[in-house]
Amino acid sequence: MSSLRREALRWYKILQRTKNEVFAGDFRTITAARQRIREEYIKNKDLTDEKEIQEKIKIAKDVDVELRSSVVQAVRKNPTVFEARITPDTRKLDNVMFDPEAELPPPRSKKCNDKK
């Protein structure tokens, strides 16, 4: 087995583990994610061009990072309260307060003309 094929299989397994961690407790989403990951790998299993395989591996890495850093599960505790499950990998951005004294640019007044 070539090293690229081995690397692709490695990332397949990593994505399967990632979806279990990210969607823990959500059986329907885990099932859908498992199916989608499997479909993508089966669809691309016959690739032979090294550049294409490397591109697919890069996509798998990017998907892993995106899932780990951007997905936040919210669980309903009661009708008006949700609890967010934030992991150490979750990307947290600075919360910038809105400045009511800020000068906003005037709205654009030019309208688009319909050309027929």
C-alpha positions in Angstrom: 0.0 0.0 0.0 1.5 3.4 -1.0 2.2 5.9 1.6 -0.5 8.3 0.2 -3.1 5.5 0.5 -2.0 4.8 4.0 -2.3 8.5 4.8 -5.8 8.7 3.3 -6.9 5.7 5.4 -5.4 7.4 8.5 -7.4 10.5 7.9 -10.5 8.5 7.3 -10.1 7.0 10.7 -9.3 10.4 12.3 -12.5 11.9 10.8 -14.5 9.0 12.1 -13.1 9.6 15.6 -13.6 13.4 15.3 -17.3 13.0 14.4 -17.8 10.8 17.5 -16.2 13.4 19.8 -17.8 16.5 18.2 -21.3 15.0 18.0 -21.2 13.0 21.2 -24.7 12.0 22.3 -26.4 12.9 19.0 -27.0 9.6 17.4 -28.8 10.9 14.3 -25.9 13.4 13.5 -23.2 10.8 14.1 -25.0 8.4 11.7 -25.3 11.0 9.0 -21.7 12.1 9.4 -20.5 8.5 9.4 -22.4 7.9 6.2 -21.1 11.1 4.5 -17.5 10.4 5.4 -17.8 6.9 4.1 -19.5 8.1 0.8 -16.7 10.6 0.1 -14.0 8.0 0.7 -15.7 5.4 -1.4 -16.3 7.9 -4.2 -12.5 8.7 -4.3 -11.1 5.2 -3.6 -9.9 4.7 -7.2 -8.0 7.9 -7.5 -4.4 7.3 -8.8 -3.1 10.8 -9.4 -0.9 11.7 -6.4 -1.8 15.4 -6.6 -5.5 14.6 -6.4 -5.0 12.2 -3.5 -2.9 14.9 -1.7 -5.7 17.4 -2.3 -8.3 15.1 -0.8 -6.1 14.5 2.2 -5.8 18.3 2.6 -9.6 18.5 2.5 -9.9 15.8 5.2 -7.4 17.8 7.4 -9.4 21.0 6.9 -12.7 19.3 7.7 -11.2 17.9 10.9 -10.0 21.3 12.0 -13.3 22.9 11.1 -15.4 20.3 12.9 -13.2 20.5 16.1 -13.0 24.3 16.2 -16.4 25.5 14.8 -19.1 23.0 15.9 -20.7 23.7 19.3 -23.4 21.4 20.5 -26.4 23.0 22.3 -28.5 20.8 24.6 -31.9 21.9 25.7 -32.1 21.8 29.5 -35.6 23.2 29.7 -37.9 25.1 27.2 -35.9 28.4 27.6 -32.4 27.2 28.6 -29.8 25.6 26.4 -26.4 24.4 27.5 -23.5 24.8 25.0 -20.8 22.1 25.0 -17.6 23.9 24.4 -14.4 21.9 24.0 -10.8 23.1 24.4 -10.5 23.0 20.6 -13.5 25.3 20.1 -12.4 28.6 18.5 -13.3 31.5 20.7 -13.3 35.0 19.3 -13.0 38.2 21.2 -16.3 39.8 22.0 -16.2 43.4 20.9 -18.9 45.6 22.3 -20.9 47.8 19.9 -20.0 51.5 20.3 -23.2 53.5 20.0 -21.1 56.7 19.4 -19.4 55.1 16.3 -19.7 57.1 13.1 -21.4 54.9 10.5 -21.1 55.7 6.8 -24.2 57.1 5.2 -26.4 54.6 3.3 -25.8 54.2 -0.4 -28.2 56.4 -2.3 -27.5 55.2 -5.9 -30.0 52.8 -7.1 -29.3 50.1 -9.7 -30.8 50.9 -13.1 -32.6 48.1 -14.9 -31.1 47.8 -18.4 -33.3 46.1 -20.9 
